[in-house]
Amino acid sequence: MKLLVTGGAGYIGSHVVRAAEAAGHSCVVVDNLSTGLVKRISCPIVELELASPDSVSLLARLMREHKFDSVIHLAARKQVGESVQKPEEYFLENLGGLGNLLLAMREVGLKSLVFSSSAATYGMPDVDLVSEDYPGVPINPYGQTKLIGELMVKNAEVWGLKGVNLRYFNVAGAGASDLADTAALNLIPIAINAIKAGKAPVVFGTDYPTPDGSCIRDYVHVEDLALAHLAAVDYLVGEGQQFRTFNVGTGVGASVIEVLAALKVASGNDFEVSIGERRAGDPPRLVADVSRIEQVLGFRTKHDLASIVQSAWDAS
Ligand SMILES: NC(=O)c1ccc[n+]([C@@H]2O[C@H](COP(=O)([O-])OP(=O)(O)OC[C@H]3O[C@@H](n4cnc5c(N)ncnc54)[C@H](O)[C@@H]3O)[C@@H](O)[C@H]2O)c1
């Protein structure tokens, strides 16, 4: 198949491109290179700001030229804290970019789209396993852009779009050292940077209602996540139903303290850990119910926490 991958020069996008190429597909990437790196990919790349007014005609021309089978839309800003400080930029870029992409797809009749969504759409769920039907309310502008983006994809059913929203849980690890997450916005890369700087990684809160008191998350290996995109594309171009939303996680939670213990093993370094105050907006537990993606797409993750942490450490 021929795939248009927006944000394909980014951390997750470059893993998607590599997995797609390994499966025999060909890709063209569109990316504004704000955080993406050209060196992560070897397929053709078009440098383009999706939220710019002229992107609809440029995208439509690209789509006519390549006759893509599907689009995988990952391009977005993703920093929760920044989204609180600059909500307008997040709405303009994340949703304006998606709107332009949908306009171009409608214009050329390209009707298959996988959209990068996030567990941030759930806000502060108070259940052990969060299913896609949980009535979550995102608590920051970043999560709001993802929930509204999902609705934009759903609304495009009116002109025949078949869309899949993938709600990623905590993405981590690396498939190769040149594809590592360089942003250091999440626990594992932040902790690795701290260890390498000789500092103690911080556990924010040890008084949560969890077995060891630290927050529990569902860590999914970026290589597994990349394969979930290919399963979603297969579903869409096959006999797929219109519009589905799937969690992408492992269904298994790991606490911050457990992640740092795994990192001690991976790094061979018995580093000190420092205990800090809780951060606002951190749910105690956020773990995916993965039954829908297993049943409908037949998709299962392969990597466990040790493998995720080891690959992140090796790529750092
Ligand atoms: N990393 C995570 O843990 C995580 C979790 C849930 C959802 N997501 C979503 O996954 C997607 C990819 O995330 P990532 O971790 O690879 O981030 P990333 O910053 O590494 O990748 C984003 C890519 O999109 C490009 N981009 C951003 N805005 C653009 C725009 N307006 N026009 C064109 N290109 C643009 C960037 O240059 C970059 O290459 C994002 O939509 C993000 O919200 C990520």
PDBQT file of the ligand as one rigid body, heavy atoms in Angstrom, charges set to zero:
ROOT
HETATM    1  N1  LIG A 401       4.624  10.427  22.625  1.00  0.00    +0.000 N 
HETATM    2  C1  LIG A 401       3.542  10.067  23.315  1.00  0.00    +0.000 C 
HETATM    3  O1  LIG A 401       3.645   9.529  24.435  1.00  0.00    +0.000 OA
HETATM    4  C2  LIG A 401       2.169  10.275  22.746  1.00  0.00    +0.000 A 
HETATM    5  C3  LIG A 401       1.050   9.831  23.473  1.00  0.00    +0.000 A 
HETATM    6  C4  LIG A 401      -0.225  10.017  22.932  1.00  0.00    +0.000 A 
HETATM    7  C5  LIG A 401      -0.381  10.620  21.696  1.00  0.00    +0.000 A 
HETATM    8  N2  LIG A 401       0.715  11.062  21.015  1.00  0.00    +0.000 N 
HETATM    9  C6  LIG A 401       0.508  11.697  19.713  1.00  0.00    +0.000 C 
HETATM   10  O2  LIG A 401       1.303  11.025  18.754  1.00  0.00    +0.000 OA
HETATM   11  C7  LIG A 401       1.671  11.921  17.713  1.00  0.00    +0.000 C 
HETATM   12  C8  LIG A 401       3.163  11.842  17.482  1.00  0.00    +0.000 C 
HETATM   13  O3  LIG A 401       3.828  12.132  18.709  1.00  0.00    +0.000 OA
HETATM   14  P1  LIG A 401       5.408  12.019  18.877  1.00  0.00    +0.000 P 
HETATM   15  O4  LIG A 401       5.661  11.585  20.273  1.00  0.00    +0.000 OA
HETATM   16  O5  LIG A 401       5.992  11.249  17.763  1.00  0.00    +0.000 OA
HETATM   17  O6  LIG A 401       5.806  13.552  18.768  1.00  0.00    +0.000 OA
HETATM   18  P2  LIG A 401       6.927  14.252  17.862  1.00  0.00    +0.000 P 
HETATM   19  O7  LIG A 401       6.944  15.691  18.304  1.00  0.00    +0.000 OA
HETATM   20  O8  LIG A 401       8.196  13.491  17.924  1.00  0.00    +0.000 OA
HETATM   21  O9  LIG A 401       6.315  14.122  16.406  1.00  0.00    +0.000 OA
HETATM   22  C9  LIG A 401       5.384  15.022  15.879  1.00  0.00    +0.000 C 
HETATM   23  C10 LIG A 401       5.798  15.284  14.442  1.00  0.00    +0.000 C 
HETATM   24  O10 LIG A 401       4.835  16.125  13.814  1.00  0.00    +0.000 OA
HETATM   25  C11 LIG A 401       5.479  17.253  13.232  1.00  0.00    +0.000 C 
HETATM   26  N3  LIG A 401       4.504  18.344  13.324  1.00  0.00    +0.000 N 
HETATM   27  C12 LIG A 401       3.979  18.885  14.463  1.00  0.00    +0.000 A 
HETATM   28  N4  LIG A 401       3.084  19.839  14.158  1.00  0.00    +0.000 NA
HETATM   29  C13 LIG A 401       3.005  19.882  12.797  1.00  0.00    +0.000 A 
HETATM   30  C14 LIG A 401       2.268  20.674  11.880  1.00  0.00    +0.000 A 
HETATM   31  N5  LIG A 401       1.403  21.607  12.320  1.00  0.00    +0.000 N 
HETATM   32  N6  LIG A 401       2.441  20.481  10.545  1.00  0.00    +0.000 NA
HETATM   33  C15 LIG A 401       3.330  19.540  10.103  1.00  0.00    +0.000 A 
HETATM   34  N7  LIG A 401       4.059  18.771  10.928  1.00  0.00    +0.000 NA
HETATM   35  C16 LIG A 401       3.903  18.944  12.264  1.00  0.00    +0.000 A 
HETATM   36  C17 LIG A 401       6.755  17.439  14.030  1.00  0.00    +0.000 C 
HETATM   37  O11 LIG A 401       7.788  18.100  13.336  1.00  0.00    +0.000 OA
HETATM   38  C18 LIG A 401       7.134  15.989  14.354  1.00  0.00    +0.000 C 
HETATM   39  O12 LIG A 401       7.906  15.412  13.328  1.00  0.00    +0.000 OA
HETATM   40  C19 LIG A 401       1.170  13.292  18.150  1.00  0.00    +0.000 C 
HETATM   41  O13 LIG A 401      -0.077  13.524  17.533  1.00  0.00    +0.000 OA
HETATM   42  C20 LIG A 401       0.983  13.132  19.636  1.00  0.00    +0.000 C 
HETATM   43  O14 LIG A 401       0.019  14.008  20.157  1.00  0.00    +0.000 OA
HETATM   44  C21 LIG A 401       1.980  10.904  21.509  1.00  0.00    +0.000 A 
ENDROOT
TORSDOF 0
